[in-house]
Amino acid sequence: MPTTVDRNGRITVPKAIRDYLGLRNGSAVTFERLLSGEVVIRAGSSRTKFTSLRGRATVRMKTEEIMALTRGD
């Protein structure tokens, strides 16, 4: 499925590939260069692994208590 690069460096991902990867408007993708020289496009997030863990703590602990736990005290 050939496509072209426009003058701004953008490409259009063919619809069959977008559907296969589940890409929608605003979806993040990553490009990975393999040792073989091939480039792979993956549906993914530009967010870090920790972003999905963001939220509110449900345990009522003081900062000193949390730090003691992380230190192993």
PDB file with SEQRES, HELIX, SHEET and CRYST1 records, atoms N, CA, C and O in Angstrom:
SEQRES   1 A   73  MET PRO THR THR VAL ASP ARG ASN GLY ARG ILE THR VAL          
SEQRES   2 A   73  PRO LYS ALA ILE ARG ASP TYR LEU GLY LEU ARG ASN GLY          
SEQRES   3 A   73  SER ALA VAL THR PHE GLU ARG LEU LEU SER GLY GLU VAL          
SEQRES   4 A   73  VAL ILE ARG ALA GLY SER SER ARG THR LYS PHE THR SER          
SEQRES   5 A   73  LEU ARG GLY ARG ALA THR VAL ARG MET LYS THR GLU GLU          
SEQRES   6 A   73  ILE MET ALA LEU THR ARG GLY ASP                              
HELIX    1 AA1 LYS A   15  LEU A   21  1                                   7    
HELIX    2 AA2 LYS A   49  LEU A   53  5                                   5    
HELIX    3 AA3 THR A   63  ARG A   71  1                                   9    
SHEET    1 AA1 2 VAL A  29  ARG A  33  0                                        
SHEET    2 AA1 2 VAL A  39  ALA A  43 -1                                        
CRYST1    1.000    1.000    1.000  90.00  90.00  90.00 P 1           1          
ATOM      1  N   MET A   1       0.843  -1.182   0.000  1.00  0.00           N  
ATOM      2  CA  MET A   1       0.000   0.000   0.000  1.00  0.00           C  
ATOM      3  C   MET A   1       0.882   1.237   0.000  1.00  0.00           C  
ATOM      4  O   MET A   1       1.230   1.738   1.069  1.00  0.00           O  
ATOM      5  N   PRO A   2       1.240   1.724  -1.130  1.00  0.00           N  
ATOM      6  CA  PRO A   2       2.106   2.895  -1.177  1.00  0.00           C  
ATOM      7  C   PRO A   2       1.378   4.169  -0.758  1.00  0.00           C  
ATOM      8  O   PRO A   2       0.165   4.298  -0.921  1.00  0.00           O  
ATOM      9  N   THR A   3       2.138   5.089  -0.225  1.00  0.00           N  
ATOM     10  CA  THR A   3       1.639   6.414   0.130  1.00  0.00           C  
ATOM     11  C   THR A   3       2.780   7.391  -0.098  1.00  0.00           C  
ATOM     12  O   THR A   3       3.907   6.970  -0.360  1.00  0.00           O  
ATOM     13  N   THR A   4       2.516   8.659  -0.007  1.00  0.00           N  
ATOM     14  CA  THR A   4       3.562   9.660  -0.232  1.00  0.00           C  
ATOM     15  C   THR A   4       3.717  10.554   0.981  1.00  0.00           C  
ATOM     16  O   THR A   4       2.824  10.657   1.822  1.00  0.00           O  
ATOM     17  N   VAL A   5       4.853  11.187   1.050  1.00  0.00           N  
ATOM     18  CA  VAL A   5       5.145  12.152   2.113  1.00  0.00           C  
ATOM     19  C   VAL A   5       4.847  13.531   1.565  1.00  0.00           C  
ATOM     20  O   VAL A   5       5.288  13.867   0.466  1.00  0.00           O  
ATOM     21  N   ASP A   6       4.099  14.343   2.316  1.00  0.00           N  
ATOM     22  CA  ASP A   6       3.833  15.703   1.828  1.00  0.00           C  
ATOM     23  C   ASP A   6       4.978  16.633   2.205  1.00  0.00           C  
ATOM     24  O   ASP A   6       5.938  16.212   2.849  1.00  0.00           O  
ATOM     25  N   ARG A   7       4.878  17.874   1.810  1.00  0.00           N  
ATOM     26  CA  ARG A   7       5.993  18.813   2.030  1.00  0.00           C  
ATOM     27  C   ARG A   7       6.248  19.114   3.503  1.00  0.00           C  
ATOM     28  O   ARG A   7       7.303  19.643   3.850  1.00  0.00           O  
ATOM     29  N   ASN A   8       5.300  18.785   4.368  1.00  0.00           N  
ATOM     30  CA  ASN A   8       5.480  18.967   5.809  1.00  0.00           C  
ATOM     31  C   ASN A   8       5.980  17.702   6.498  1.00  0.00           C  
ATOM     32  O   ASN A   8       6.083  17.658   7.724  1.00  0.00           O  
ATOM     33  N   GLY A   9       6.293  16.668   5.708  1.00  0.00           N  
ATOM     34  CA  GLY A   9       6.795  15.427   6.274  1.00  0.00           C  
ATOM     35  C   GLY A   9       5.709  14.492   6.777  1.00  0.00           C  
ATOM     36  O   GLY A   9       6.008  13.505   7.450  1.00  0.00           O  
ATOM     37  N   ARG A  10       4.466  14.783   6.463  1.00  0.00           N  
ATOM     38  CA  ARG A  10       3.359  13.955   6.920  1.00  0.00           C  
ATOM     39  C   ARG A  10       3.042  12.871   5.899  1.00  0.00           C  
ATOM     40  O   ARG A  10       3.248  13.040   4.697  1.00  0.00           O  
ATOM     41  N   ILE A  11       2.540  11.766   6.404  1.00  0.00           N  
ATOM     42  CA  ILE A  11       2.068  10.705   5.526  1.00  0.00           C  
ATOM     43  C   ILE A  11       0.630  10.387   5.882  1.00  0.00           C  
ATOM     44  O   ILE A  11       0.180  10.655   6.996  1.00  0.00           O  
ATOM     45  N   THR A  12      -0.080   9.819   4.939  1.00  0.00           N  
ATOM     46  CA  THR A  12      -1.423   9.326   5.211  1.00  0.00           C  
ATOM     47  C   THR A  12      -1.324   7.824   5.370  1.00  0.00           C  
ATOM     48  O   THR A  12      -0.886   7.121   4.460  1.00  0.00           O  
ATOM     49  N   VAL A  13      -1.732   7.339   6.523  1.00  0.00           N  
ATOM     50  CA  VAL A  13      -1.740   5.899   6.762  1.00  0.00           C  
ATOM     51  C   VAL A  13      -2.977   5.356   6.054  1.00  0.00           C  
ATOM     52  O   VAL A  13      -4.087   5.827   6.303  1.00  0.00           O  
ATOM     53  N   PRO A  14      -2.797   4.376   5.180  1.00  0.00           N  
ATOM     54  CA  PRO A  14      -3.946   3.827   4.449  1.00  0.00           C  
ATOM     55  C   PRO A  14      -5.047   3.342   5.393  1.00  0.00           C  
ATOM     56  O   PRO A  14      -4.771   2.840   6.482  1.00  0.00           O  
ATOM     57  N   LYS A  15      -6.292   3.501   4.959  1.00  0.00           N  
ATOM     58  CA  LYS A  15      -7.447   3.160   5.793  1.00  0.00           C  
ATOM     59  C   LYS A  15      -7.404   1.722   6.290  1.00  0.00           C  
ATOM     60  O   LYS A  15      -7.739   1.464   7.446  1.00  0.00           O  
ATOM     61  N   ALA A  16      -7.007   0.794   5.457  1.00  0.00           N  
ATOM     62  CA  ALA A  16      -6.950  -0.607   5.883  1.00  0.00           C  
ATOM     63  C   ALA A  16      -5.992  -0.782   7.063  1.00  0.00           C  
ATOM     64  O   ALA A  16      -6.264  -1.569   7.970  1.00  0.00           O  
ATOM     65  N   ILE A  17      -4.879  -0.058   7.055  1.00  0.00           N  
ATOM     66  CA  ILE A  17      -3.909  -0.129   8.156  1.00  0.00           C  
ATOM     67  C   ILE A  17      -4.460   0.567   9.392  1.00  0.00           C  
ATOM     68  O   ILE A  17      -4.330   0.051  10.502  1.00  0.00           O  
ATOM     69  N   ARG A  18      -5.077   1.741   9.212  1.00  0.00           N  
ATOM     70  CA  ARG A  18      -5.694   2.449  10.354  1.00  0.00           C  
ATOM     71  C   ARG A  18      -6.734   1.565  11.025  1.00  0.00           C  
ATOM     72  O   ARG A  18      -6.785   1.477  12.251  1.00  0.00           O  
ATOM     73  N   ASP A  19      -7.566   0.910  10.215  1.00  0.00           N  
ATOM     74  CA  ASP A  19      -8.594   0.030  10.782  1.00  0.00           C  
ATOM     75  C   ASP A  19      -7.958  -1.140  11.511  1.00  0.00           C  
ATOM     76  O   ASP A  19      -8.390  -1.494  12.608  1.00  0.00           O  
ATOM     77  N   TYR A  20      -6.935  -1.746  10.916  1.00  0.00           N  
ATOM     78  CA  TYR A  20      -6.263  -2.892  11.516  1.00  0.00           C  
ATOM     79  C   TYR A  20      -5.646  -2.536  12.870  1.00  0.00           C  
ATOM     80  O   TYR A  20      -5.718  -3.316  13.820  1.00  0.00           O  
ATOM     81  N   LEU A  21      -5.034  -1.342  12.946  1.00  0.00           N  
ATOM     82  CA  LEU A  21      -4.388  -0.907  14.190  1.00  0.00           C  
ATOM     83  C   LEU A  21      -5.355  -0.244  15.162  1.00  0.00           C  
ATOM     84  O   LEU A  21      -4.997   0.023  16.309  1.00  0.00           O  
ATOM     85  N   GLY A  22      -6.576   0.022  14.713  1.00  0.00           N  
ATOM     86  CA  GLY A  22      -7.553   0.686  15.572  1.00  0.00           C  
ATOM     87  C   GLY A  22      -7.258   2.163  15.766  1.00  0.00           C  
ATOM     88  O   GLY A  22      -7.587   2.736  16.804  1.00  0.00           O  
ATOM     89  N   LEU A  23      -6.642   2.777  14.770  1.00  0.00           N  
ATOM     90  CA  LEU A  23      -6.271   4.190  14.879  1.00  0.00           C  
ATOM     91  C   LEU A  23      -7.460   5.078  14.584  1.00  0.00           C  
ATOM     92  O   LEU A  23      -8.217   4.837  13.643  1.00  0.00           O  
ATOM     93  N   ARG A  24      -7.612   6.093  15.385  1.00  0.00           N  
ATOM     94  CA  ARG A  24      -8.662   7.097  15.203  1.00  0.00           C  
ATOM     95  C   ARG A  24      -7.997   8.469  15.171  1.00  0.00           C  
ATOM     96  O   ARG A  24      -6.790   8.575  15.388  1.00  0.00           O  
ATOM     97  N   ASN A  25      -8.752   9.490  14.911  1.00  0.00           N  
ATOM     98  CA  ASN A  25      -8.226  10.855  14.929  1.00  0.00           C  
ATOM     99  C   ASN A  25      -7.606  11.141  16.292  1.00  0.00           C  
ATOM    100  O   ASN A  25      -8.271  10.992  17.317  1.00  0.00           O  
ATOM    101  N   GLY A  26      -6.350  11.548  16.314  1.00  0.00           N  
ATOM    102  CA  GLY A  26      -5.661  11.853  17.556  1.00  0.00           C  
ATOM    103  C   GLY A  26      -4.933  10.674  18.175  1.00  0.00           C  
ATOM    104  O   GLY A  26      -4.268  10.836  19.198  1.00  0.00           O  
ATOM    105  N   SER A  27      -5.042   9.485  17.581  1.00  0.00           N  
ATOM    106  CA  SER A  27      -4.342   8.309  18.112  1.00  0.00           C  
ATOM    107  C   SER A  27      -2.831   8.511  18.031  1.00  0.00           C  
ATOM    108  O   SER A  27      -2.326   9.130  17.094  1.00  0.00           O  
ATOM    109  N   ALA A  28      -2.133   7.992  19.003  1.00  0.00           N  
ATOM    110  CA  ALA A  28      -0.676   8.047  19.005  1.00  0.00           C  
ATOM    111  C   ALA A  28      -0.127   6.814  18.304  1.00  0.00           C  
ATOM    112  O   ALA A  28      -0.682   5.722  18.423  1.00  0.00           O  
ATOM    113  N   VAL A  29       0.955   6.995  17.580  1.00  0.00           N  
ATOM    114  CA  VAL A  29       1.654   5.880  16.951  1.00  0.00           C  
ATOM    115  C   VAL A  29       3.139   6.023  17.248  1.00  0.00           C  
ATOM    116  O   VAL A  29       3.632   7.121  17.507  1.00  0.00           O  
ATOM    117  N   THR A  30       3.835   4.909  17.207  1.00  0.00           N  
ATOM    118  CA  THR A  30       5.280   4.939  17.366  1.00  0.00           C  
ATOM    119  C   THR A  30       5.911   4.260  16.160  1.00  0.00           C  
ATOM    120  O   THR A  30       5.335   3.344  15.572  1.00  0.00           O  
ATOM    121  N   PHE A  31       7.100   4.723  15.806  1.00  0.00           N  
ATOM    122  CA  PHE A  31       7.874   4.130  14.734  1.00  0.00           C  
ATOM    123  C   PHE A  31       9.102   3.500  15.369  1.00  0.00           C  
ATOM    124  O   PHE A  31       9.780   4.128  16.182  1.00  0.00           O  
ATOM    125  N   GLU A  32       9.384   2.268  15.001  1.00  0.00           N  
ATOM    126  CA  GLU A  32      10.524   1.563  15.565  1.00  0.00           C  
ATOM    127  C   GLU A  32      11.391   1.049  14.422  1.00  0.00           C  
ATOM    128  O   GLU A  32      10.896   0.388  13.508  1.00  0.00           O  
ATOM    129  N   ARG A  33      12.678   1.352  14.475  1.00  0.00           N  
ATOM    130  CA  ARG A  33      13.609   0.851  13.470  1.00  0.00           C  
ATOM    131  C   ARG A  33      14.194  -0.456  13.962  1.00  0.00           C  
ATOM    132  O   ARG A  33      14.807  -0.504  15.028  1.00  0.00           O  
ATOM    133  N   LEU A  34      14.008  -1.512  13.194  1.00  0.00           N  
ATOM    134  CA  LEU A  34      14.502  -2.831  13.557  1.00  0.00           C  
ATOM    135  C   LEU A  34      15.942  -2.998  13.105  1.00  0.00           C  
ATOM    136  O   LEU A  34      16.417  -2.254  12.246  1.00  0.00           O  
ATOM    137  N   LEU A  35      16.637  -3.969  13.677  1.00  0.00           N  
ATOM    138  CA  LEU A  35      18.019  -4.240  13.297  1.00  0.00           C  
ATOM    139  C   LEU A  35      18.137  -4.596  11.821  1.00  0.00           C  
ATOM    140  O   LEU A  35      19.174  -4.359  11.202  1.00  0.00           O  
ATOM    141  N   SER A  36      17.081  -5.159  11.264  1.00  0.00           N  
ATOM    142  CA  SER A  36      17.078  -5.538   9.851  1.00  0.00           C  
ATOM    143  C   SER A  36      17.014  -4.320   8.927  1.00  0.00           C  
ATOM    144  O   SER A  36      17.214  -4.440   7.718  1.00  0.00           O  
ATOM    145  N   GLY A  37      16.732  -3.144   9.505  1.00  0.00           N  
ATOM    146  CA  GLY A  37      16.596  -1.930   8.708  1.00  0.00           C  
ATOM    147  C   GLY A  37      15.153  -1.580   8.412  1.00  0.00           C  
ATOM    148  O   GLY A  37      14.867  -0.481   7.936  1.00  0.00           O  
ATOM    149  N   GLU A  38      14.242  -2.496   8.684  1.00  0.00           N  
ATOM    150  CA  GLU A  38      12.825  -2.221   8.469  1.00  0.00           C  
ATOM    151  C   GLU A  38      12.320  -1.262   9.545  1.00  0.00           C  
ATOM    152  O   GLU A  38      12.872  -1.193  10.643  1.00  0.00           O  
ATOM    153  N   VAL A  39      11.277  -0.534   9.213  1.00  0.00           N  
ATOM    154  CA  VAL A  39      10.638   0.370  10.164  1.00  0.00           C  
ATOM    155  C   VAL A  39       9.225  -0.143  10.396  1.00  0.00           C  
ATOM    156  O   VAL A  39       8.495  -0.442   9.451  1.00  0.00           O  
ATOM    157  N   VAL A  40       8.855  -0.241  11.659  1.00  0.00           N  
ATOM    158  CA  VAL A  40       7.546  -0.756  12.048  1.00  0.00           C  
ATOM    159  C   VAL A  40       6.743   0.379  12.658  1.00  0.00           C  
ATOM    160  O   VAL A  40       7.265   1.155  13.459  1.00  0.00           O  
ATOM    161  N   ILE A  41       5.482   0.476  12.284  1.00  0.00           N  
ATOM    162  CA  ILE A  41       4.577   1.447  12.916  1.00  0.00           C  
ATOM    163  C   ILE A  41       3.692   0.664  13.881  1.00  0.00           C  
ATOM    164  O   ILE A  41       3.143  -0.382  13.536  1.00  0.00           O  
ATOM    165  N   ARG A  42       3.567   1.184  15.080  1.00  0.00           N  
ATOM    166  CA  ARG A  42       2.757   0.527  16.102  1.00  0.00           C  
ATOM    167  C   ARG A  42       1.757   1.519  16.672  1.00  0.00           C  
ATOM    168  O   ARG A  42       2.062   2.695  16.871  1.00  0.00           O  
ATOM    169  N   ALA A  43       0.559   1.019  16.930  1.00  0.00           N  
ATOM    170  CA  ALA A  43      -0.407   1.824  17.657  1.00  0.00           C  
ATOM    171  C   ALA A  43       0.081   1.869  19.087  1.00  0.00           C  
ATOM    172  O   ALA A  43       0.414   0.837  19.669  1.00  0.00           O  
ATOM    173  N   GLY A  44       0.124   3.028  19.638  1.00  0.00           N  
ATOM    174  CA  GLY A  44       0.631   3.123  20.998  1.00  0.00           C  
ATOM    175  C   GLY A  44       0.419   4.500  21.538  1.00  0.00           C  
ATOM    176  O   GLY A  44      -0.205   5.362  20.919  1.00  0.00           O  
ATOM    177  N   SER A  45       0.942   4.671  22.679  1.00  0.00           N  
ATOM    178  CA  SER A  45       0.773   5.923  23.375  1.00  0.00           C  
ATOM    179  C   SER A  45       2.083   6.657  23.471  1.00  0.00           C  
ATOM    180  O   SER A  45       3.142   6.055  23.651  1.00  0.00           O  
ATOM    181  N   SER A  46       2.002   7.949  23.349  1.00  0.00           N  
ATOM    182  CA  SER A  46       3.195   8.763  23.552  1.00  0.00           C  
ATOM    183  C   SER A  46       3.399   9.062  25.028  1.00  0.00           C  
ATOM    184  O   SER A  46       4.407   9.645  25.427  1.00  0.00           O  
ATOM    185  N   ARG A  47       2.436   8.658  25.821  1.00  0.00           N  
ATOM    186  CA  ARG A  47       2.567   8.863  27.257  1.00  0.00           C  
ATOM    187  C   ARG A  47       3.521   7.838  27.839  1.00  0.00           C  
ATOM    188  O   ARG A  47       3.763   6.787  27.246  1.00  0.00           O  
ATOM    189  N   THR A  48       4.048   8.149  28.983  1.00  0.00           N  
ATOM    190  CA  THR A  48       4.948   7.211  29.653  1.00  0.00           C  
ATOM    191  C   THR A  48       4.142   6.104  30.311  1.00  0.00           C  
ATOM    192  O   THR A  48       2.922   6.205  30.444  1.00  0.00           O  
ATOM    193  N   LYS A  49       4.826   5.060  30.716  1.00  0.00           N  
ATOM    194  CA  LYS A  49       4.166   3.947  31.391  1.00  0.00           C  
ATOM    195  C   LYS A  49       3.477   4.405  32.671  1.00  0.00           C  
ATOM    196  O   LYS A  49       2.483   3.812  33.091  1.00  0.00           O  
ATOM    197  N   PHE A  50       3.998   5.446  33.283  1.00  0.00           N  
ATOM    198  CA  PHE A  50       3.478   5.881  34.573  1.00  0.00           C  
ATOM    199  C   PHE A  50       2.209   6.708  34.458  1.00  0.00           C  
ATOM    200  O   PHE A  50       1.491   6.877  35.443  1.00  0.00           O  
ATOM    201  N   THR A  51       1.923   7.224  33.274  1.00  0.00           N  
ATOM    202  CA  THR A  51       0.731   8.049  33.106  1.00  0.00           C  
ATOM    203  C   THR A  51      -0.521   7.258  33.442  1.00  0.00           C  
ATOM    204  O   THR A  51      -1.460   7.798  34.026  1.00  0.00           O  
ATOM    205  N   SER A  52      -0.542   5.983  33.077  1.00  0.00           N  
ATOM    206  CA  SER A  52      -1.725   5.174  33.356  1.00  0.00           C  
ATOM    207  C   SER A  52      -1.919   4.942  34.850  1.00  0.00           C  
ATOM    208  O   SER A  52      -3.008   4.562  35.280  1.00  0.00           O  
ATOM    209  N   LEU A  53      -0.881   5.166  35.639  1.00  0.00           N  
ATOM    210  CA  LEU A  53      -0.966   4.966  37.082  1.00  0.00           C  
ATOM    211  C   LEU A  53      -1.387   6.232  37.821  1.00  0.00           C  
ATOM    212  O   LEU A  53      -1.609   6.210  39.032  1.00  0.00           O  
ATOM    213  N   ARG A  54      -1.492   7.336  37.082  1.00  0.00           N  
ATOM    214  CA  ARG A  54      -1.830   8.605  37.708  1.00  0.00           C  
ATOM    215  C   ARG A  54      -3.226   8.534  38.307  1.00  0.00           C  
ATOM    216  O   ARG A  54      -4.139   7.954  37.718  1.00  0.00           O  
ATOM    217  N   GLY A  55      -3.377   9.111  39.450  1.00  0.00           N  
ATOM    218  CA  GLY A  55      -4.679   9.118  40.099  1.00  0.00           C  
ATOM    219  C   GLY A  55      -4.562   9.609  41.521  1.00  0.00           C  
ATOM    220  O   GLY A  55      -3.593  10.274  41.886  1.00  0.00           O  
ATOM    221  N   ARG A  56      -5.516   9.289  42.289  1.00  0.00           N  
ATOM    222  CA  ARG A  56      -5.519   9.710  43.687  1.00  0.00           C  
ATOM    223  C   ARG A  56      -5.171   8.545  44.586  1.00  0.00           C  
ATOM    224  O   ARG A  56      -5.559   7.402  44.349  1.00  0.00           O  
ATOM    225  N   ALA A  57      -4.441   8.868  45.604  1.00  0.00           N  
ATOM    226  CA  ALA A  57      -4.129   7.847  46.605  1.00  0.00           C  
ATOM    227  C   ALA A  57      -5.377   7.592  47.437  1.00  0.00           C  
ATOM    228  O   ALA A  57      -6.092   8.519  47.818  1.00  0.00           O  
ATOM    229  N   THR A  58      -5.619   6.334  47.707  1.00  0.00           N  
ATOM    230  CA  THR A  58      -6.796   5.997  48.513  1.00  0.00           C  
ATOM    231  C   THR A  58      -6.421   5.697  49.952  1.00  0.00           C  
ATOM    232  O   THR A  58      -7.290   5.518  50.805  1.00  0.00           O  
ATOM    233  N   VAL A  59      -5.118   5.642  50.218  1.00  0.00           N  
ATOM    234  CA  VAL A  59      -4.647   5.366  51.570  1.00  0.00           C  
ATOM    235  C   VAL A  59      -4.350   6.694  52.251  1.00  0.00           C  
ATOM    236  O   VAL A  59      -3.694   7.563  51.678  1.00  0.00           O  
ATOM    237  N   ARG A  60      -4.827   6.840  53.449  1.00  0.00           N  
ATOM    238  CA  ARG A  60      -4.597   8.082  54.197  1.00  0.00           C  
ATOM    239  C   ARG A  60      -3.322   7.946  55.007  1.00  0.00           C  
ATOM    240  O   ARG A  60      -3.356   7.530  56.165  1.00  0.00           O  
ATOM    241  N   MET A  61      -2.206   8.295  54.404  1.00  0.00           N  
ATOM    242  CA  MET A  61      -0.922   8.210  55.093  1.00  0.00           C  
ATOM    243  C   MET A  61      -0.225   9.555  54.987  1.00  0.00           C  
ATOM    244  O   MET A  61      -0.430  10.313  54.039  1.00  0.00           O  
ATOM    245  N   LYS A  62       0.592   9.828  55.972  1.00  0.00           N  
ATOM    246  CA  LYS A  62       1.400  11.040  55.940  1.00  0.00           C  
ATOM    247  C   LYS A  62       2.611  10.788  55.049  1.00  0.00           C  
ATOM    248  O   LYS A  62       3.019   9.644  54.849  1.00  0.00           O  
ATOM    249  N   THR A  63       3.166  11.841  54.528  1.00  0.00           N  
ATOM    250  CA  THR A  63       4.326  11.737  53.648  1.00  0.00           C  
ATOM    251  C   THR A  63       5.459  10.970  54.314  1.00  0.00           C  
ATOM    252  O   THR A  63       6.115  10.150  53.672  1.00  0.00           O  
ATOM    253  N   GLU A  64       5.691  11.229  55.586  1.00  0.00           N  
ATOM    254  CA  GLU A  64       6.763  10.550  56.312  1.00  0.00           C  
ATOM    255  C   GLU A  64       6.533   9.037  56.352  1.00  0.00           C  
ATOM    256  O   GLU A  64       7.483   8.259  56.254  1.00  0.00           O  
ATOM    257  N   GLU A  65       5.280   8.626  56.494  1.00  0.00           N  
ATOM    258  CA  GLU A  65       4.960   7.200  56.526  1.00  0.00           C  
ATOM    259  C   GLU A  65       5.196   6.547  55.158  1.00  0.00           C  
ATOM    260  O   GLU A  65       5.722   5.437  55.073  1.00  0.00           O  
ATOM    261  N   ILE A  66       4.807   7.239  54.110  1.00  0.00           N  
ATOM    262  CA  ILE A  66       5.025   6.723  52.758  1.00  0.00           C  
ATOM    263  C   ILE A  66       6.513   6.613  52.472  1.00  0.00           C  
ATOM    264  O   ILE A  66       6.966   5.615  51.911  1.00  0.00           O  
ATOM    265  N   MET A  67       7.275   7.629  52.850  1.00  0.00           N  
ATOM    266  CA  MET A  67       8.723   7.599  52.616  1.00  0.00           C  
ATOM    267  C   MET A  67       9.374   6.471  53.398  1.00  0.00           C  
ATOM    268  O   MET A  67      10.306   5.840  52.899  1.00  0.00           O  
ATOM    269  N   ALA A  68       8.914   6.205  54.594  1.00  0.00           N  
ATOM    270  CA  ALA A  68       9.452   5.107  55.400  1.00  0.00           C  
ATOM    271  C   ALA A  68       9.180   3.766  54.704  1.00  0.00           C  
ATOM    272  O   ALA A  68      10.029   2.875  54.717  1.00  0.00           O  
ATOM    273  N   LEU A  69       8.011   3.629  54.106  1.00  0.00           N  
ATOM    274  CA  LEU A  69       7.698   2.392  53.380  1.00  0.00           C  
ATOM    275  C   LEU A  69       8.599   2.226  52.170  1.00  0.00           C  
ATOM    276  O   LEU A  69       9.085   1.124  51.915  1.00  0.00           O  
ATOM    277  N   THR A  70       8.834   3.299  51.415  1.00  0.00           N  
ATOM    278  CA  THR A  70       9.661   3.184  50.215  1.00  0.00           C  
ATOM    279  C   THR A  70      11.117   2.921  50.565  1.00  0.00           C  
ATOM    280  O   THR A  70      11.841   2.303  49.784  1.00  0.00           O  
ATOM    281  N   ARG A  71      11.551   3.382  51.724  1.00  0.00           N  
ATOM    282  CA  ARG A  71      12.929   3.151  52.165  1.00  0.00           C  
ATOM    283  C   ARG A  71      13.110   1.782  52.799  1.00  0.00           C  
ATOM    284  O   ARG A  71      14.230   1.296  52.951  1.00  0.00           O  
ATOM    285  N   GLY A  72      11.995   1.169  53.165  1.00  0.00           N  
ATOM    286  CA  GLY A  72      12.089  -0.123  53.841  1.00  0.00           C  
ATOM    287  C   GLY A  72      12.316  -0.005  55.329  1.00  0.00           C  
ATOM    288  O   GLY A  72      12.772  -0.954  55.967  1.00  0.00           O  
ATOM    289  N   ASP A  73      12.000   1.157  55.894  1.00  0.00           N  
ATOM    290  CA  ASP A  73      12.178   1.369  57.346  1.00  0.00           C  
ATOM    291  C   ASP A  73      11.133   0.622  58.139  1.00  0.00           C  
ATOM    292  O   ASP A  73      11.130   0.684  59.369  1.00  0.00           O  
TER     293      ASP A  73                                                      
END                                                                             
